Amino acid sequence: MYPEPALLLADLAGRWVGSALKKKDDLVKRAPQLLRVLQHCIELNPLGALNYYRQGALYCLLDQPQKALDAFATAEKYESADAQADAYYI
C-alpha cells in the first residue's frame, strides 16, 4: 500500500543529487561524493532509471565516457521496463 522506506530514501537522495547537478559551482569537485550517494540509491532501488541517468551525467563530467554510456544503457533498460509495466495497467 505505501512505498518502502528504503525506496523513499533512495528517491529523496537521488533528487538531492539531481538538484546538485543543476548547480554549476564545484560540480566536478563534488562529483565523486555525488556518485557515492547515487551508488547507495541504486543499491536501495536498483530498478529506478532516474539514478542511472544521474550517474551517467556525473560520469560525463568526470570524462569517463564508457561508464556514462553503461549507466545510460542501464537507465534505458529500466525505463523501458517501467513503460511496459505502465502500459499493462492503462
N, C-alpha and C positions, 0 to 999 in steps of 0.2 A: 504494500500500500504506500508506504513512504520510502524514499530513497535511503540506501545505506549511508551511515555517517561517513564512511571512507570515500564513497563516491562524491558526497557533498564537499568533503575536504579537498579531494582531487580537483573538483570543478572550481572551487574558490581559489585555490593556489594557482591553478592554471590561468584563471582570469587575471590574477595578480601579475603573473609573468606576461600575459598579453598586454596589460596596461603598461608594464615596464618597457615592452618593445616599442611602444608609441613615443616614449621619451628618448630623445637623442643623446642626452648627456651621459658620457662614460658607459655607453651601452656595450662596447666591445670589452671594456674592462670588467663589466659586471656579467658578461655572457657566461663564463664558467659557473658562477653561482646560480644563475637562472637555469642553466642546463641541469644542475643537480636537483633543483626544485622540480623541474619537469620530469626528471627520471623517477622521483618519488611519486609524482602524479600518475605517471604511466604504470608504475608498479601497482598503485591502488586501483586504477581503471585502465587496463591495457587495451580496451576496445574503443576508447574515446579518440576520435580522429583529430580533434582540435589541438590537443597537446603535441601530437606528432607534427602538425603544421607549424606550431610554435617552435618545436625543436629544430625543424628544418630551417626556419628563418634564422635561428641563432647559429646554426652550423654555416649558413651562408655568410653571416657577419664574421665568423671566425675563419673564413676562407677554407672550409672543408667541404668541397662540393659533393664528394661521393656520399658522405654521411648525410648531407642535406637531401640528396636525391633518394637515399634509402628511407629517410624519415617521411618525405613527401609520398613515396610509393606506399608506405605503410598506412599513412593517413588516407590515401585514396582507397585502399583496400577496405578499411574500416568504414569509411564514408559510404562506399558502395553497398556494404552490408547493411548499414543503417537505412539507406534509401530503400533497399529491397524489403526490409522488415516494415518500414513505414508504409510502403505500397501495399503490403499484405493487409493492413488494417484500414485502408481507405475504402 
